[in-house]
């Protein structure tokens, strides 16, 4: 490629990991990336209305683009239909951070009981169908989306358009999430604490399964095993009630409680922890777990979702579990010193997700996108 390409990155939900990913790609790519975004709130409305707002914003620019890069929160069908004719032949790739076909719905969401929970999956379906390339952040995400889409279309009464599955599969590939792991890699952590420190660094949401995490803590405490706790992660006032219960229950164990003030504090917290027991019911990639591994935490990961992909093959049977009892058993072995696993190979393994390592893959995909049209 003789010149940098001009890419419009279209992100309807510009917060958290979506924002970090977009800014990380803009910083590290050799191509010129301009971000068009909306604040990360009201996710259902973003999936409906953002395409209209962001298409209008792009139409009002004088910029020329070689390609569009959207994310799964954008209704690509509506977006493409509203673009000016001057953008008609510009290819578009969509990066799937998550999808609404397999994302577990909140038990508090009334749309499930009211039968209004299928349209967001439809938006993901048509978005994948109308994208020139579709990139998934993990092999688990790629596989689960393709399987679920077949079942999703089969549920309709007729004219199910099953042949479109082949079109989507041919356009789809895996492209790991890029992360800035340098702060965690450079912590210099070389030893563990005398009293092991357990870490929670995920969003305070139902899909991260905090009940199982604090059940583990409760069982360890009942066995009179000494441990400390660091509980951080993004949250709001409407977090699951278990966090309020745990705050009262583990006062003596807490070293930190609440959102980290900045990146420096977050890095220090992860470097201060020894073990990260992950309990998530949903994670299409699991960036917070990868960050903890990069910081030197020993992971105990569920044998599901994308998590086994973040361990070297030789470590997967040792550091993954199926049931809460398995999780408890593994944690006891590690805390009592019966199971000792070096973290250096694990830290090295996840370095492949650092932007310095993965950005070349992104740039080549973008270039192939532009060349194929």
Residue frames as qw, qx, qy, qz and C-alpha x, y, z in Angstrom:
[[0.000, 0.889, 0.457, 0.000, 0.00, 0.00, 0.00],
 [0.485, 0.388, 0.005, 0.783, 1.66, 3.20, -1.22],
 [0.107, -0.435, 0.124, -0.886, -0.34, 5.65, 0.87],
 [0.104, 0.154, 0.790, -0.584, -2.28, 5.65, 4.13],
 [0.143, -0.490, -0.740, -0.438, -5.97, 5.06, 3.65],
 [0.239, -0.201, 0.235, -0.920, -8.64, 7.36, 5.03],
 [0.326, -0.291, -0.899, -0.016, -11.02, 5.36, 7.23],
 [0.430, -0.420, 0.062, -0.797, -14.27, 6.51, 8.84],
 [0.257, -0.092, -0.916, 0.294, -14.75, 4.54, 12.05],
 [0.461, -0.397, -0.225, -0.761, -18.46, 4.65, 12.96],
 [0.325, -0.095, -0.845, 0.415, -19.13, 3.85, 16.64],
 [0.387, -0.615, -0.362, -0.584, -22.64, 4.43, 18.06],
 [0.751, -0.631, -0.191, -0.037, -21.65, 3.39, 21.60],
 [0.481, 0.607, -0.353, 0.524, -18.53, 5.39, 22.39],
 [0.485, -0.695, 0.358, -0.391, -17.65, 4.33, 25.91],
 [0.835, -0.335, 0.428, -0.083, -15.78, 1.64, 27.83],
 [0.643, -0.174, 0.644, 0.377, -14.08, -1.05, 25.79],
 [0.549, 0.692, 0.421, 0.206, -15.67, 0.23, 22.55],
 [0.072, 0.993, -0.097, 0.004, -14.03, 3.61, 23.02],
 [0.509, -0.632, 0.533, 0.239, -10.69, 2.13, 24.09],
 [0.716, 0.173, 0.600, 0.311, -10.67, -0.07, 21.01],
 [0.435, 0.841, 0.268, 0.180, -11.51, 2.79, 18.63],
 [0.093, -0.963, 0.251, 0.025, -8.93, 5.14, 20.11],
 [0.652, -0.429, 0.573, 0.252, -6.32, 2.39, 20.25],
 [0.697, 0.390, 0.504, 0.329, -6.76, 1.59, 16.57],
 [0.261, 0.951, 0.087, 0.142, -6.62, 5.26, 15.64],
 [0.347, -0.854, 0.371, 0.113, -3.41, 5.69, 17.64],
 [0.593, -0.375, 0.668, 0.248, -1.55, 2.64, 16.34],
 [0.733, 0.496, 0.451, 0.113, -2.77, 2.20, 12.75],
 [0.391, -0.194, 0.362, 0.824, -0.66, 3.48, 9.88],
 [0.081, 0.539, 0.618, 0.567, -3.89, 4.61, 8.24],
 [0.100, -0.148, 0.173, -0.969, -5.78, 7.83, 8.91],
 [0.247, -0.454, -0.856, -0.017, -8.82, 7.07, 11.06],
 [0.210, -0.249, 0.098, -0.940, -11.56, 9.57, 11.81],
 [0.081, -0.277, -0.915, 0.281, -14.06, 8.56, 14.48],
 [0.395, -0.304, -0.228, -0.836, -17.76, 9.38, 14.17],
 [0.314, -0.158, -0.881, 0.317, -19.51, 8.51, 17.41],
 [0.470, -0.618, -0.189, -0.601, -22.33, 9.01, 19.88],
 [0.271, -0.502, 0.634, -0.522, -22.18, 8.76, 23.69],
 [0.375, 0.035, -0.926, -0.024, -22.34, 5.23, 25.09],
 [0.288, 0.136, 0.670, -0.670, -25.81, 5.14, 26.63],
 [0.669, 0.377, 0.232, -0.596, -29.35, 4.00, 25.67],
 [0.264, -0.278, 0.835, 0.394, -28.02, 1.00, 23.77],
 [0.435, 0.464, 0.771, 0.025, -31.37, 0.01, 22.24],
 [0.285, 0.898, 0.169, -0.289, -31.94, 3.48, 20.87],
 [0.128, -0.673, 0.561, 0.464, -28.39, 3.58, 19.55],
 [0.390, 0.011, 0.871, 0.298, -29.03, 0.41, 17.54],
 [0.357, 0.706, 0.612, 0.021, -32.07, 2.06, 15.97],
 [0.145, 0.967, 0.180, -0.109, -31.27, 5.75, 15.69],
 [0.441, -0.642, 0.349, 0.521, -27.49, 6.08, 15.50],
 [0.554, 0.204, 0.613, 0.524, -27.40, 5.09, 11.84],
 [0.204, 0.863, 0.401, 0.229, -29.53, 8.10, 10.92],
 [0.277, -0.940, 0.057, 0.191, -27.57, 10.57, 13.03],
 [0.544, -0.494, 0.484, 0.476, -24.12, 9.35, 12.01],
 [0.545, 0.403, 0.572, 0.462, -24.95, 9.03, 8.31],
 [0.113, 0.954, 0.242, 0.136, -26.11, 12.64, 8.34],
 [0.411, -0.828, 0.236, 0.299, -22.92, 13.72, 10.12],
 [0.599, -0.156, 0.579, 0.531, -20.76, 11.99, 7.52],
 [0.416, 0.659, 0.523, 0.344, -22.82, 13.39, 4.65],
 [0.047, -0.992, -0.113, 0.011, -22.19, 16.89, 5.99],
 [0.529, -0.602, 0.366, 0.473, -18.41, 16.51, 5.79],
 [0.516, 0.764, -0.284, -0.263, -16.24, 17.26, 2.79],
 [0.394, -0.512, 0.758, 0.089, -13.99, 14.34, 3.63],
 [0.751, 0.342, -0.468, -0.315, -13.19, 11.54, 1.24],
 [0.644, -0.404, 0.617, -0.204, -12.94, 8.03, 2.63],
 [0.330, 0.361, -0.826, -0.281, -11.49, 4.81, 1.30],
 [0.475, -0.206, -0.855, -0.037, -13.45, 2.56, 3.68],
 [0.536, -0.555, 0.098, -0.629, -15.93, 2.54, 6.53],
 [0.389, 0.040, -0.867, 0.308, -15.34, 0.56, 9.72],
 [0.570, -0.489, -0.091, -0.654, -18.50, 0.10, 11.80],
 [0.061, -0.177, 0.897, -0.400, -19.20, -1.81, 15.00],
 [0.140, -0.300, -0.936, -0.117, -22.05, -4.17, 15.83],
 [0.038, 0.544, 0.557, -0.626, -24.11, -1.41, 17.46],
 [0.204, 0.395, -0.252, -0.860, -24.65, 0.24, 14.06],
 [0.684, 0.465, 0.529, -0.191, -27.61, -0.63, 11.82],
 [0.307, -0.300, 0.564, 0.705, -25.51, -0.88, 8.66],
 [0.265, 0.494, 0.753, 0.345, -28.53, -1.38, 6.38],
 [0.003, -0.929, -0.355, 0.105, -30.07, 1.94, 7.43],
 [0.356, -0.699, 0.238, 0.572, -26.68, 3.64, 7.51],
 [0.373, -0.056, 0.659, 0.651, -25.79, 2.65, 3.93],
 [0.206, 0.655, 0.680, 0.256, -29.24, 3.60, 2.63],
 [0.101, -0.950, -0.244, 0.168, -28.86, 7.15, 3.97],
 [0.502, -0.435, 0.290, 0.689, -25.32, 7.89, 2.78],
 [0.333, 0.742, -0.167, -0.557, -24.81, 10.33, -0.07],
 [0.898, 0.436, 0.043, -0.027, -24.30, 8.73, -3.51],
 [0.309, 0.792, -0.502, 0.162, -20.63, 9.81, -3.37],
 [0.333, -0.475, 0.766, -0.276, -20.14, 7.15, -0.67],
 [0.892, 0.111, 0.029, -0.437, -22.10, 4.42, -2.47],
 [0.859, 0.349, -0.371, 0.058, -19.10, 2.37, -3.63],
 [0.002, 0.637, -0.644, 0.425, -17.03, 2.63, -0.46],
 [0.666, -0.102, -0.739, 0.014, -16.59, -0.76, 1.24],
 [0.473, -0.609, 0.270, -0.577, -17.57, -1.33, 4.84],
 [0.526, 0.035, -0.817, 0.231, -16.32, -3.75, 7.48],
 [0.586, -0.633, -0.019, -0.506, -18.09, -4.35, 10.78],
 [0.279, 0.293, -0.802, 0.440, -16.30, -5.31, 13.98],
 [0.702, -0.483, -0.399, -0.340, -18.44, -7.40, 16.32],
 [0.055, -0.444, 0.654, -0.611, -17.56, -6.68, 19.96],
 [0.350, 0.123, 0.828, -0.420, -20.76, -8.51, 20.91],
 [0.266, -0.147, -0.650, -0.697, -24.02, -9.53, 19.28],
 [0.496, -0.100, 0.334, -0.795, -27.65, -9.55, 20.33],
 [0.781, 0.037, -0.515, -0.350, -28.37, -13.08, 19.13],
 [0.764, -0.093, -0.592, 0.240, -26.39, -14.73, 21.92],
 [0.061, 0.363, -0.434, 0.822, -25.99, -11.93, 24.50],
 [0.281, -0.417, -0.837, 0.217, -27.82, -12.97, 27.69],
 [0.173, -0.664, -0.257, -0.680, -30.69, -10.63, 28.46],
 [0.060, -0.258, 0.566, -0.780, -31.03, -8.97, 31.82],
 [0.157, -0.380, -0.904, 0.117, -33.60, -10.69, 34.07],
 [0.032, 0.558, 0.407, -0.723, -35.06, -7.21, 34.67],
 [0.105, 0.208, -0.451, -0.862, -35.64, -6.50, 30.97],
 [0.575, 0.332, 0.525, -0.533, -39.39, -6.65, 30.19],
 [0.482, 0.512, -0.428, -0.567, -38.80, -6.98, 26.45],
 [0.076, 0.187, -0.977, -0.076, -38.12, -10.70, 26.84],
 [0.248, 0.319, 0.835, -0.374, -41.52, -11.47, 28.42],
 [0.419, 0.635, 0.201, -0.617, -43.26, -9.15, 25.98],
 [0.764, 0.335, 0.500, 0.233, -41.76, -10.87, 22.96],
 [0.311, 0.950, -0.029, -0.016, -39.86, -7.80, 21.82],
 [0.532, -0.671, 0.452, 0.250, -36.39, -9.28, 22.05],
 [0.794, 0.195, 0.485, 0.311, -35.72, -10.39, 18.44],
 [0.430, 0.893, 0.113, 0.068, -35.32, -7.17, 16.52],
 [0.194, -0.871, 0.429, 0.143, -31.85, -6.35, 17.81],
 [0.649, -0.162, 0.698, 0.256, -30.64, -9.71, 16.56],
 [0.606, 0.663, 0.422, 0.126, -32.21, -8.83, 13.22],
 [0.116, 0.973, -0.182, -0.080, -30.15, -5.65, 13.07],
 [0.433, -0.578, 0.657, 0.215, -26.99, -7.69, 13.69],
 [0.702, 0.231, 0.654, 0.164, -28.06, -10.13, 10.96],
 [0.503, 0.822, 0.241, 0.117, -28.67, -7.51, 8.28],
 [0.129, -0.916, 0.352, 0.144, -25.53, -5.65, 9.35],
 [0.561, -0.340, 0.708, 0.263, -23.44, -8.78, 8.79],
 [0.656, 0.470, 0.574, 0.140, -25.23, -9.45, 5.49],
 [0.362, 0.914, 0.141, 0.115, -24.54, -5.97, 4.10],
 [0.319, -0.830, 0.396, 0.228, -20.94, -5.66, 5.28],
 [0.650, 0.607, -0.452, -0.072, -18.12, -6.47, 2.87],
 [0.516, 0.191, -0.758, 0.351, -16.17, -8.01, 5.74],
 [0.671, -0.639, -0.083, -0.367, -17.27, -9.06, 9.23],
 [0.404, 0.408, -0.675, 0.464, -14.66, -9.31, 11.98],
 [0.757, -0.572, -0.253, -0.190, -15.24, -11.13, 15.27],
 [0.120, -0.815, 0.471, -0.315, -13.09, -10.54, 18.35],
 [0.409, -0.384, 0.814, -0.148, -12.70, -14.24, 19.25],
 [0.239, 0.068, -0.905, -0.345, -13.11, -17.71, 17.77],
 [0.056, 0.361, 0.851, -0.377, -15.84, -18.38, 20.31],
 [0.288, 0.542, 0.198, -0.764, -17.74, -15.30, 19.12],
 [0.310, 0.342, -0.623, -0.631, -17.36, -16.27, 15.47],
 [0.175, -0.063, -0.977, -0.108, -18.58, -19.84, 16.06],
 [0.087, 0.426, 0.752, -0.494, -21.48, -18.95, 18.36],
 [0.311, 0.487, -0.012, -0.816, -22.76, -16.24, 16.02],
 [0.334, 0.224, -0.731, -0.552, -22.77, -18.53, 12.97],
 [0.138, -0.195, -0.967, 0.087, -24.56, -21.30, 14.90],
 [0.114, 0.478, 0.584, -0.646, -27.11, -19.00, 16.50],
 [0.285, 0.383, -0.240, -0.845, -27.88, -17.22, 13.24],
 [0.275, -0.013, -0.877, -0.393, -28.95, -20.49, 11.64],
 [0.129, -0.416, -0.854, 0.285, -31.37, -21.19, 14.51],
 [0.095, 0.458, 0.230, -0.853, -32.54, -17.58, 14.48],
 [0.334, 0.244, -0.463, -0.784, -33.56, -17.66, 10.80],
 [0.245, -0.115, -0.947, -0.172, -35.09, -21.12, 11.13],
 [0.035, 0.377, 0.720, -0.582, -37.62, -19.74, 13.63],
 [0.317, 0.334, -0.072, -0.885, -39.36, -17.60, 10.99],
 [0.730, 0.274, 0.495, -0.385, -42.44, -19.03, 9.19],
 [0.793, 0.443, 0.357, 0.216, -41.18, -19.00, 5.57],
 [0.477, 0.800, -0.055, 0.360, -38.76, -17.39, 3.10],
 [0.695, -0.680, 0.011, 0.234, -36.03, -17.76, 5.70],
 [0.381, 0.870, -0.295, 0.101, -33.19, -16.86, 3.29],
 [0.849, -0.444, 0.239, 0.158, -30.92, -19.56, 4.69],
 [0.784, 0.419, 0.081, 0.452, -28.60, -19.11, 1.71],
 [0.050, 0.915, -0.155, 0.368, -27.48, -15.81, 3.22],
 [0.767, -0.598, 0.219, 0.075, -25.64, -17.79, 5.92],
 [0.838, 0.132, 0.212, 0.486, -23.01, -18.77, 3.36],
 [0.304, 0.790, 0.052, 0.530, -22.57, -15.16, 2.28],
 [0.403, -0.862, 0.176, -0.251, -22.02, -14.06, 5.87],
 [0.881, -0.352, 0.238, 0.207, -19.69, -16.96, 6.65],
 [0.739, 0.393, 0.144, 0.527, -17.52, -16.18, 3.62],
 [0.124, 0.824, -0.044, 0.551, -17.21, -12.54, 4.70],
 [0.621, -0.753, 0.084, -0.199, -16.44, -13.41, 8.33],
 [0.696, 0.288, -0.494, 0.434, -13.13, -13.89, 10.13],
 [0.646, -0.675, -0.256, 0.246, -11.55, -13.55, 13.56],
 [0.365, 0.607, -0.194, 0.678, -9.57, -10.45, 14.49],
 [0.543, -0.419, -0.578, 0.442, -8.60, -10.28, 18.19],
 [0.188, -0.962, -0.191, -0.052, -9.36, -7.26, 20.28],
 [0.521, 0.452, -0.279, 0.668, -6.43, -4.86, 20.44],
 [0.565, -0.791, -0.227, 0.070, -5.41, -3.77, 23.96],
 [0.209, 0.780, -0.407, 0.428, -2.77, -1.47, 25.40],
 [0.899, -0.360, -0.238, 0.071, -1.02, -3.98, 27.65],
 [0.519, 0.482, -0.364, 0.605, 2.24, -2.09, 28.12],
 [0.305, -0.639, 0.318, -0.631, 1.28, -0.53, 31.48],
 [0.901, -0.323, 0.135, -0.255, 0.49, -3.97, 32.89],
 [0.911, 0.245, -0.184, 0.274, 3.51, -5.65, 31.35],
 [0.384, 0.568, -0.335, 0.646, 5.83, -3.01, 32.79],
 [0.600, -0.726, -0.010, -0.337, 4.64, -3.36, 36.41],
 [0.262, 0.557, -0.717, 0.326, 7.68, -5.50, 37.23],
 [0.784, -0.374, 0.240, -0.433, 5.65, -7.82, 39.45],
 [0.456, 0.427, -0.780, 0.044, 7.83, -10.75, 40.49],
 [0.146, -0.003, -0.903, 0.404, 6.27, -12.17, 43.65],
 [0.420, -0.556, -0.599, -0.394, 2.93, -12.84, 45.32],
 [0.332, -0.614, 0.261, -0.667, 1.52, -11.47, 48.56],
 [0.005, 0.174, -0.906, 0.386, 1.82, -13.41, 51.80],
 [0.418, 0.397, 0.683, -0.447, -1.97, -13.27, 52.08],
 [0.283, 0.225, 0.702, 0.613, -3.32, -13.87, 48.55],
 [0.235, 0.426, 0.141, -0.862, -5.31, -11.05, 46.97],
 [0.382, 0.432, 0.793, 0.195, -8.34, -11.93, 44.83],
 [0.004, 0.252, -0.210, -0.945, -9.39, -9.56, 42.05],
 [0.371, 0.663, 0.650, 0.009, -12.69, -8.49, 40.48],
 [0.146, -0.420, 0.203, 0.872, -12.06, -5.95, 37.70],
 [0.111, 0.355, 0.777, 0.508, -15.15, -6.36, 35.49],
 [0.313, -0.345, -0.177, -0.867, -18.28, -4.31, 34.99],
 [0.224, 0.059, 0.776, -0.586, -20.73, -4.62, 37.89],
 [0.608, 0.139, -0.276, -0.732, -23.40, -6.30, 35.79],
 [0.857, -0.072, 0.356, -0.365, -25.51, -9.43, 35.98],
 [0.881, 0.434, -0.178, -0.063, -23.81, -11.07, 32.98],
 [0.289, 0.621, -0.653, 0.322, -20.44, -11.09, 34.78],
 [0.805, -0.280, -0.518, -0.063, -22.03, -13.38, 37.41],
 [0.001, 0.591, -0.508, 0.626, -20.93, -11.60, 40.60],
 [0.820, -0.381, 0.117, -0.411, -23.05, -14.01, 42.66],
 [0.967, 0.069, -0.185, 0.163, -20.66, -16.86, 41.84],
 [0.430, 0.539, -0.390, 0.610, -17.61, -14.70, 42.60],
 [0.290, -0.534, 0.405, -0.683, -18.82, -13.68, 46.05],
 [0.945, -0.215, -0.032, -0.244, -20.09, -17.19, 46.75],
 [0.803, 0.271, -0.364, 0.387, -16.50, -18.33, 46.24],
 [0.103, 0.532, -0.420, 0.728, -15.30, -15.67, 48.68],
 [0.677, -0.437, 0.164, -0.569, -17.93, -16.74, 51.19],
 [0.985, -0.056, -0.163, -0.020, -16.88, -20.39, 50.96],
 [0.608, 0.391, -0.416, 0.552, -13.20, -19.53, 51.33],
 [0.180, -0.539, 0.364, -0.738, -13.96, -17.43, 54.39],
 [0.853, -0.323, 0.031, -0.409, -16.09, -20.19, 55.91],
 [0.936, 0.083, -0.253, 0.229, -13.10, -22.52, 55.55],
 [0.495, -0.826, 0.095, 0.252, -11.02, -19.94, 57.42],
 [0.715, 0.204, 0.227, 0.629, -8.67, -19.40, 54.47],
 [0.178, -0.726, -0.067, 0.661, -7.07, -15.96, 54.62],
 [0.449, 0.397, 0.477, 0.642, -7.39, -13.71, 51.57],
 [0.007, 0.511, 0.130, -0.850, -7.82, -10.07, 50.61],
 [0.441, 0.625, 0.630, 0.134, -10.08, -8.52, 47.98],
 [0.038, -0.323, 0.208, 0.923, -9.74, -5.87, 45.31],
 [0.342, 0.605, 0.719, 0.032, -13.09, -5.05, 43.73],
 [0.018, 0.458, -0.167, -0.873, -12.95, -2.45, 40.97],
 [0.222, 0.318, 0.821, 0.420, -14.63, -2.12, 37.58],
 [0.169, -0.147, -0.217, -0.950, -17.10, 0.21, 35.89],
 [0.127, -0.469, -0.864, 0.129, -20.52, 0.48, 37.54],
 [0.185, -0.417, -0.134, -0.880, -23.50, 2.73, 38.16],
 [0.395, -0.221, 0.490, -0.745, -26.15, 3.11, 40.85],
 [0.863, 0.060, 0.027, -0.502, -28.27, 0.30, 39.40],
 [0.287, 0.422, -0.860, 0.003, -25.71, -2.46, 39.94],
 [0.702, -0.224, -0.658, -0.155, -26.74, -5.95, 41.14],
 [0.575, -0.729, 0.053, -0.368, -27.70, -6.07, 44.83],
 [0.935, -0.158, -0.175, 0.265, -25.02, -8.68, 45.59],
 [0.476, 0.451, -0.235, 0.718, -22.40, -5.93, 45.55],
 [0.333, -0.648, 0.164, -0.665, -24.11, -4.12, 48.43],
 [0.918, -0.372, -0.048, -0.129, -24.36, -7.39, 50.34],
 [0.856, 0.141, -0.189, 0.460, -20.69, -8.17, 49.71],
 [0.169, 0.666, -0.222, 0.692, -19.62, -4.69, 50.77],
 [0.587, -0.614, 0.221, -0.479, -21.00, -5.36, 54.25],
 [0.986, -0.159, -0.010, -0.041, -19.87, -8.98, 54.37],
 [0.860, 0.139, -0.054, 0.487, -16.20, -8.58, 53.41],
 [0.087, -0.983, 0.074, -0.140, -15.21, -5.33, 55.12],
 [0.618, -0.649, 0.405, 0.181, -12.14, -6.97, 56.70],
 [0.775, 0.091, 0.490, 0.387, -10.98, -8.40, 53.39],
 [0.458, 0.846, 0.219, 0.165, -11.22, -5.32, 51.17],
 [0.533, -0.268, 0.125, 0.793, -8.05, -3.57, 50.04],
 [0.084, 0.151, -0.268, -0.948, -10.00, -1.57, 47.45],
 [0.275, 0.541, 0.785, -0.127, -13.67, -1.08, 46.63],
 [0.283, 0.836, 0.228, -0.410, -15.02, 0.90, 43.70],
 [0.681, 0.697, 0.110, 0.195, -14.04, 2.28, 40.33],
 [0.665, -0.193, 0.063, 0.719, -10.37, 3.10, 39.78],
 [0.018, 0.838, 0.120, -0.532, -9.81, 6.83, 39.51],
 [0.374, 0.781, -0.366, -0.340, -7.47, 6.62, 36.52],
 [0.867, 0.352, -0.354, -0.006, -5.34, 4.26, 34.47],
 [0.233, 0.542, -0.672, 0.448, -2.42, 4.55, 36.87],
 [0.515, -0.286, 0.576, -0.567, -4.50, 3.44, 39.86],
 [0.926, 0.165, 0.011, -0.339, -6.10, 0.65, 37.83],
 [0.681, 0.480, -0.531, 0.153, -2.67, -0.64, 36.82],
 [0.031, -0.464, 0.705, -0.536, -1.46, -0.55, 40.44],
 [0.740, -0.142, 0.363, -0.549, -4.54, -2.45, 41.62],
 [0.934, 0.268, -0.177, -0.157, -4.04, -5.23, 39.09],
 [0.496, 0.520, -0.608, 0.338, -0.35, -5.43, 39.93],
 [0.286, -0.422, 0.610, -0.607, -1.28, -5.76, 43.62],
 [0.873, -0.037, 0.164, -0.458, -3.54, -8.78, 43.04],
 [0.278, -0.386, 0.874, 0.101, -2.51, -12.44, 42.89],
 [0.223, 0.219, 0.941, 0.129, -5.52, -14.40, 41.62],
 [0.414, 0.170, -0.110, -0.888, -8.37, -13.49, 39.27],
 [0.286, 0.234, 0.927, -0.065, -11.27, -15.96, 39.54],
 [0.284, 0.103, -0.340, -0.890, -13.47, -15.18, 36.53],
 [0.313, 0.263, 0.855, -0.321, -17.14, -16.17, 36.78],
 [0.326, 0.332, -0.176, -0.868, -18.71, -14.47, 33.74],
 [0.610, 0.365, 0.691, -0.133, -21.74, -15.91, 31.99],
 [0.562, 0.788, 0.228, 0.106, -21.09, -13.62, 29.05],
 [0.226, -0.756, 0.364, 0.495, -17.86, -12.47, 27.46],
 [0.804, 0.590, 0.070, -0.018, -17.21, -12.48, 23.75],
 [0.551, 0.610, -0.415, 0.389, -13.55, -11.67, 24.43],
 [0.759, -0.578, -0.233, 0.187, -12.81, -10.87, 28.09],
 [0.401, 0.709, -0.204, 0.542, -10.48, -7.88, 27.99],
 [0.418, -0.766, 0.292, -0.391, -10.44, -7.32, 31.76],
 [0.941, -0.258, 0.208, 0.060, -9.24, -10.88, 32.34],
 [0.779, 0.438, -0.019, 0.448, -6.51, -10.44, 29.73],
 [0.051, 0.826, -0.236, 0.509, -5.35, -7.22, 31.41],
 [0.692, -0.619, 0.296, -0.222, -5.13, -9.01, 34.76],
 [0.960, 0.033, 0.139, 0.242, -3.12, -11.86, 33.24],
 [0.541, 0.658, -0.098, 0.514, -0.77, -9.33, 31.63],
 [0.223, -0.806, 0.284, -0.469, -0.30, -7.74, 35.06],
 [0.224, 0.370, -0.849, 0.304, 0.80, -11.07, 36.55],
 [0.656, -0.156, 0.417, -0.609, -2.42, -12.36, 38.12],
 [0.077, -0.062, 0.987, 0.125, -2.97, -16.11, 38.07],
 [0.554, -0.001, -0.199, -0.808, -6.30, -16.71, 36.29],
 [0.290, 0.156, 0.931, -0.159, -8.96, -19.26, 37.18],
 [0.325, 0.221, -0.328, -0.859, -11.14, -19.21, 34.09],
 [0.755, 0.214, 0.455, -0.421, -14.43, -20.85, 33.14],
 [0.346, -0.093, 0.825, 0.437, -14.12, -23.55, 30.52],
 [0.342, 0.696, 0.629, 0.047, -16.53, -21.69, 28.27],
 [0.171, 0.960, 0.080, -0.206, -16.96, -18.56, 26.16],
 [0.560, 0.759, -0.267, 0.201, -13.70, -17.05, 24.89],
 [0.463, -0.804, 0.360, -0.100, -11.67, -17.61, 28.06],
 [0.890, -0.160, 0.353, 0.241, -9.78, -20.81, 27.13],
 [0.647, 0.675, 0.079, 0.345, -8.40, -18.94, 24.11],
 [0.033, -0.921, 0.254, -0.292, -6.39, -16.73, 26.47],
 [0.667, -0.553, 0.499, -0.008, -4.35, -19.61, 27.91],
 [0.211, 0.495, -0.801, -0.262, -1.57, -21.62, 26.30],
 [0.781, -0.009, -0.507, -0.364, -2.79, -25.08, 25.35],
 [0.547, 0.072, -0.759, 0.346, -0.76, -26.78, 28.11],
 [0.001, -0.040, 0.551, -0.834, -2.42, -24.65, 30.82],
 [0.485, -0.208, -0.296, -0.796, -6.07, -24.96, 29.81],
 [0.713, -0.296, -0.625, -0.115, -6.87, -28.14, 31.72],
 [0.489, -0.130, -0.559, 0.657, -5.09, -26.81, 34.81],
 [0.065, -0.165, -0.252, 0.951, -6.57, -23.32, 35.06],
 [0.436, -0.147, -0.345, -0.818, -10.14, -23.76, 33.81],
 [0.212, 0.098, 0.854, -0.465, -13.22, -25.08, 35.60],
 [0.188, -0.334, -0.760, -0.525, -16.76, -26.22, 34.76],
 [0.452, -0.687, -0.543, -0.169, -18.77, -25.81, 37.99],
 [0.246, -0.840, 0.186, -0.446, -18.72, -23.54, 41.02],
 [0.871, -0.455, 0.181, 0.033, -17.43, -26.48, 43.04],
 [0.829, 0.261, 0.062, 0.492, -14.53, -26.85, 40.59],
 [0.167, 0.800, -0.090, 0.569, -13.82, -23.14, 40.95],
 [0.586, -0.740, 0.196, -0.263, -13.76, -23.45, 44.72],
 [0.948, -0.182, 0.143, 0.217, -11.49, -26.50, 44.59],
 [0.655, 0.494, 0.000, 0.571, -9.01, -24.75, 42.30],
 [0.079, -0.839, 0.134, -0.521, -8.96, -21.63, 44.44],
 [0.774, -0.600, 0.176, -0.094, -8.32, -23.68, 47.60],
 [0.916, 0.059, 0.093, 0.386, -5.43, -25.52, 45.95],
 [0.441, 0.641, -0.045, 0.627, -3.83, -22.27, 44.83],
 [0.321, -0.820, 0.144, -0.451, -4.31, -20.46, 48.14],
 [0.841, -0.492, 0.223, -0.026, -2.93, -23.40, 50.11],
 [0.029, -0.737, 0.633, 0.235, 0.05, -23.69, 47.79],
 [0.738, 0.006, 0.675, 0.003, -0.88, -27.15, 46.55],
 [0.646, 0.576, 0.400, 0.302, -1.06, -25.87, 42.97],
 [0.234, -0.727, 0.174, 0.621, 1.70, -23.55, 41.84],
 [0.646, 0.579, 0.404, 0.289, 1.65, -22.23, 38.30],
 [0.381, -0.280, 0.133, 0.871, 4.22, -19.79, 36.91],
 [0.314, 0.804, 0.363, -0.352, 2.61, -16.65, 35.50],
 [0.130, -0.577, 0.444, 0.673, 5.44, -15.67, 33.13],
 [0.190, 0.093, 0.842, 0.497, 4.29, -17.96, 30.27],
 [0.127, 0.709, 0.690, -0.078, 0.74, -16.71, 30.70],
 [0.032, -0.816, -0.027, 0.576, 1.81, -13.07, 30.55],
 [0.162, -0.363, 0.638, 0.659, 3.84, -13.74, 27.43],
 [0.246, 0.340, 0.872, 0.251, 0.95, -15.55, 25.77],
 [0.137, 0.826, 0.521, -0.164, -1.47, -12.63, 26.03],
 [0.210, -0.559, 0.224, 0.770, 1.07, -10.17, 24.63],
 [0.256, 0.199, 0.738, 0.592, -0.28, -11.13, 21.21],
 [0.022, 0.799, 0.598, 0.064, -3.29, -8.90, 21.97],
 [0.270, -0.633, -0.035, 0.724, -1.16, -5.80, 22.50],
 [0.465, 0.837, 0.122, -0.262, -1.76, -3.16, 19.85],
 [0.022, -0.741, 0.588, 0.324, 1.91, -3.24, 18.91],
 [0.333, -0.136, 0.918, 0.167, 1.46, -6.90, 17.96],
 [0.407, 0.465, 0.784, -0.063, -2.03, -6.96, 16.49],
 [0.249, 0.738, 0.070, -0.623, -2.30, -3.65, 14.61],
 [0.006, 0.366, -0.729, -0.579, -0.57, -5.07, 11.54],
 [0.170, 0.303, 0.933, 0.096, -3.44, -7.53, 11.19],
 [0.206, 0.746, 0.454, -0.441, -5.94, -4.67, 11.31],
 [0.097, 0.676, -0.304, -0.664, -4.07, -2.63, 8.74],
 [0.057, -0.146, 0.876, 0.455, -3.84, -5.54, 6.34],
 [0.203, 0.501, 0.836, -0.097, -7.54, -6.28, 6.70],
 [0.189, 0.786, 0.190, -0.557, -8.40, -2.68, 5.96],
 [0.042, 0.534, -0.571, -0.622, -6.14, -2.72, 2.91],
 [0.122, 0.100, 0.949, 0.273, -7.68, -5.95, 1.62],
 [0.222, 0.656, 0.631, -0.351, -11.11, -4.41, 2.13],
 [0.180, 0.762, -0.097, -0.615, -10.21, -1.40, 0.01],
 [0.020, -0.410, 0.750, 0.518, -8.55, -3.47, -2.71],
 [0.259, 0.200, 0.942, 0.070, -11.35, -5.99, -3.19],
 [0.328, 0.717, 0.489, -0.374, -13.89, -3.39, -4.29]]
